Amino acid sequence: MLKKALVALGIVLVLQSLFALCLVSALQLLVLRNTPFGVTGASPVVNAVTSKVSLDTRSYGNESAVMEAIGQSKLYGAYLPGQASDTLIVVPAKSFFGRVELEAAFEDAARKLDRPLTVKTVKPLPVYDRLGGVSGLLLIPLLIGGYLAAVLLLKATRTAAAPWHVAMLVGYSAVGALLTDLIAGPGIGAYSDSHFWPLLPCFILIAASVTLAAAAFQRLLGPPGTLVVATLFIIVGGSAAGGIGITLLPDYWQHLGAVFPPQHAVTLLRNVIYFDGNNITTPVIVLGLYALAGGIVIGYLGRRRPVKRVGAAAPADATGASAAKGAGPKTAVRVLAALAIAAVMQCLFTVNYISSAHEPVATNMPFGATGQSPLLAAAQKNLSLKVTQYPNEQAAKDAIDRAEIYGALVPGPTSNTLLVVPTLSDVAPLDLAANFEIAAKSLGQPLSVRQYAPHPLAKKDPFGLVESLMLVPLLVGGYMASTMLRAVTGSATGRRRLTALLGFSVLAGLAVNLVVGPWLRGYPLERFWIVWPILSLIIAVVALVAAVLQKLLGAAGTLVTVIVVMLFGNPSSGGANGVPYLPTFWRDIGPFLPPRNAYILLRNTIYFDGHGTTQALVVLLVYLAIPAIALALLDRFRTPEIPVTRETEAEATALTVPVGGLP
């Protein structure tokens, strides 16, 4: 039993470390790489930019040809040299962060070369998708919903992908796609109503490609096939989906992502929403091939080989047809219940992740000022600030050092200075700078923008994303460990269970820390030793909460943990954007759940010398202490065990693998 437990926890440790490696290495350094970029003539400005930024320049005869290429979703931007001045065309719909980098690079080069430059925005992002994240957010429920349908259908039928499963999974894909479309479009307003019908077949295709491929792997490998699919499609493929823009991924992630459905799914959704369905042939073909190949594998093997049953020997003549005929009313009820659970989870992922993140607009952002200025009133016309007055600039900087404010305005007799804090938010510095620059221009007042932080961001984390990226593997690894341990030991308690989970947390925290710190350089390495116990604490909190819920509810405890931690906790964490960018509901519930407190403790320890972490640390310690005491009491008084079966727990374990918000 000890050996089995060690092996199970070892598998979780490897998967958790792989998850952290994939997410962080793919998204930590958002730099343009081989970016398709149009030009209509030679220019020293373009030469200056290409010497520093990796652009794949493509020549066009005139502006009309450039605009046609942009409309076909082929370019991230273009440069049009002129006689008196030049024009830079940016395309936010292709990539919000790509637009930011292109605009900054070309404006800097034009200024140094004393060349007048006008920036023209084509395909702007609407307010309800101002960061261009909707395509990636839509992928989450479709990807996970399709995966869960295959896993839960296996559990309900105890049959590894019989031929009749194909029709059921395709049917589920259609129903799940319709639900996601209704919720995200007319329900939440993440895209215009005119895109409802064009997106529906896209949603069906994406879900079918995942669910049929997952079922095919189950047919080939049995229940472990679900683990393979989760690793390839969600951990690896999801990291390379390119929701922030494919060209911002490292080269190897761009190529690796092209092999799996998620990247093609994001491209398909983005091009349908913002580019009138242009340039979608390749995504449709790839996704279609995954669905077709999955269906063929299931059908062929179902006819040529006995249907693989889970937990029972398959009769020699148990073909897919006979299995279907043998399915009685109880099996039908189990199938409907399983698919209903998958649909509910898919709906929850759609509602929670899209409602919390599709329209990140700041509300009452804490902000400092060292005096009265008309700039404040002008900037607040489009930006909601909660302004605190400070006697001087140093006092404002001290407040920033304590992580209390996201920026500060320092009015002066001849000029104004705007301080922005990149370590608190990836978006706030851009919002503050843009709104105050517009205000300064309208009022005719000079303004300089300066970044200030007590500790600068790591060079390989220029947008401050790493702490948010680390959080998902930590949370997922916590309840995976508890579920795997329950599966192999057959018990939700035990004299060594608490010790095993705490020991795992220490080792897993070290493993993730080594991956993100010394290997990927995702945060300043001088924080290594203080980061380790924080990571271990986060993992232990989730693991012990899951263990108690599993003891009380059986395998359903895993599902409840996923709902509490990932479906409500993770969306309410605030992440790299910051808490002010959350809608009211998510902003209000976050302080009571582990993920936000975990993120604040981690970020403020690394970049703010531990200021503002008292509440977060207390909340996490309460979440650690109460489940630990509960586990000890449940073990001491030997409360009745909910029966544990190998099949139920194996599938519950597989279910936990992918359940994390993809970026």
C-alpha positions, 0 to 999 in steps of 0.5 A: 500500500505504501508503494502504491501511495508513493507512486500515485503521489509521484505521478501527481508531482510530475504532472503538476511540475509539467503543468507549471513548466508548460504554462510559465514557459509558454506565457511568461515572456510575451515578446513578438516572434516572427510576427507577420507585418506588412510594409508598403516601402522601405523605411529607416524606422522599420529597419530600426524596429526589426533590428530589435523586434522579430518581424516577418515583413511582407511587402504590399503595393499600397494601403488597399492591399495591406487592408485586404491582408489585415481583413483576412487575418494575415497581419498583426500590423503594417507600416506605410511610409509617406513623404511628410509622415508615416502611418503605423497600422495596428490590429488589436483584434489579432493581439492586444499585447502585440499591438502594445509592443508594436506601437511602443517599438515604432513610436520609440524608433520614429521619435529617435529618427525624428520621423512624424508618425500617425498610429491608425487602429484597424479591427479595434476591440470592443469594450466587452472584450477590451483585452481580446481574451474572449476567444481564449475564455470560450475555449475553457468550457468547450475544452473541459466540457468535451473532456468531462463528457468522455470521462463521465460517459466511460464511468456511466457505461463502464465501457471504453468507447463503444461505437454507439458512444460516437453518436452520444458524444456528438450529440453532447457536443451539440447540446454543450455548444448551444448552452455555451453559445446562449450563455456567453453571447445573449446571456453575458454579452461577451460577443455581439448577437450577430455572432451567435449562429456563426459561432455555434458550428465552431463550438460544436466542432471544437467540442467534438474534436476533443470529446471524440479524441478523448474517447478514442484514447480511452478505447486504445488505452482504457481509463488511462487514456483520459490522463493522456488526453488531459496531458496532451490537449489541456496541459500541453495544448492549452498552454500553447493555445495562443489566446494572447496572440500566437506570435507572442509564444516562443517558437517551439510553443508555436509549432507544438501548439499547431499539433493540438486542437486548442490553438486551432480552436482559438484561431477559429473563434478569433477569426469568426468573431473579428475577421468575418470568418476569413482564414479559417480553413486550416483550423476547420480541417485540423479540428475536423480531422481530430473528430473524424479520426476519433470516430473512426478509431472508436468505430473500427475497434468496436467492430474488430475487437471486444468492447473494453469494459471497466471493472468487468470482463468483456464477453467474447462477443461484446461488440458495440452493438451488443453492448448497446442492446444490453444497456438497460434502463439503469444504464440509460439513467446513468448516461443521462446523469453523467452527461448532465453533470458534464453539461452543468460543469460546462455551463459553470465554466462558461458563466464563471470564467467569462463573466469574471474576465471578458470585460476587465474594467477597473472600478475604484482602483486605489490611486494616490495624489500629492495635490489637486490637479484638473488632470485627476477629474479629466482622467476619471471620466473614463477610469474609476479611481479611489483617490487618496491624498498624500503630503508628498511624492515620497509618501505616495511611494511609501504607499506603493511599497506597501502595495496599497495603490496602483499608481500616483499623480505628482503635480508640479509647477511646470510638469506632472508626473504619473507613477505606475506600478507594473508589479501590481497589475499588467493592465493598470499601468497601460490604463493609467498612462493612456487616460492621463495622457489623453487628459493632459493633451486635452488640458494642454499640460505636460505629463511624464509617465514613470514606472515605480516599484519597490522591486522590479519585475523579473527580466523573464516576466515583463508583464508580471504574469508568472505568479498568476500562471503558477497558481493554477498548477498549485491548486490542481496539484493539491486536490489531485494529490488527495484524490489519487491518495484516496484512490490507491488506499481506498480510504479518505482518512488514515493515520498517515494520510495527513502526514502524506499530504503535508509531505507531498505539499512540501516536495511539490512546492519545492518542485514547482519552485525549482521549475519556475525559479532557477529553471525558468527565472520567472521571479527574482531568485533571491526570493527562492527560500521564502517562495518555497513554503508559500507554494507548499502552504497553497498546495496543502490547503487545497489538498486538505480541504479536498480530503475532508470533503472526500471523507464526507461526500465520497467521490463527489467531494472531488467535484465540490472541491473543483467547484469551490476552488476552481470555479469560484475561487480562481475566477475571483483571485484577480490574477495579474490584472488585479482585483479592481478589474473584477466585477462586483460579485467576484471582487466580493467573494474573493477574500473568503476563498483560498485562490485570491489569498494565495495569489496576494501572499505570493505576489506581495512576498516576492515584489512588496517585501511581504506588505499587505499579506497578513489577512491572506496568510491568516485566511490560508492558515485557517483553511489549513488548520480546520481541515487538518483538525477535522481529518485528525478527528475523523480518523480518531473516531473512525467515522463510517467510510463511504465505499471506495471503488477502484473504478470510481476513484480512477475516473474521479482522479482523471476528472481533476487533471484538466480543471484549471482556468487556462490563460 
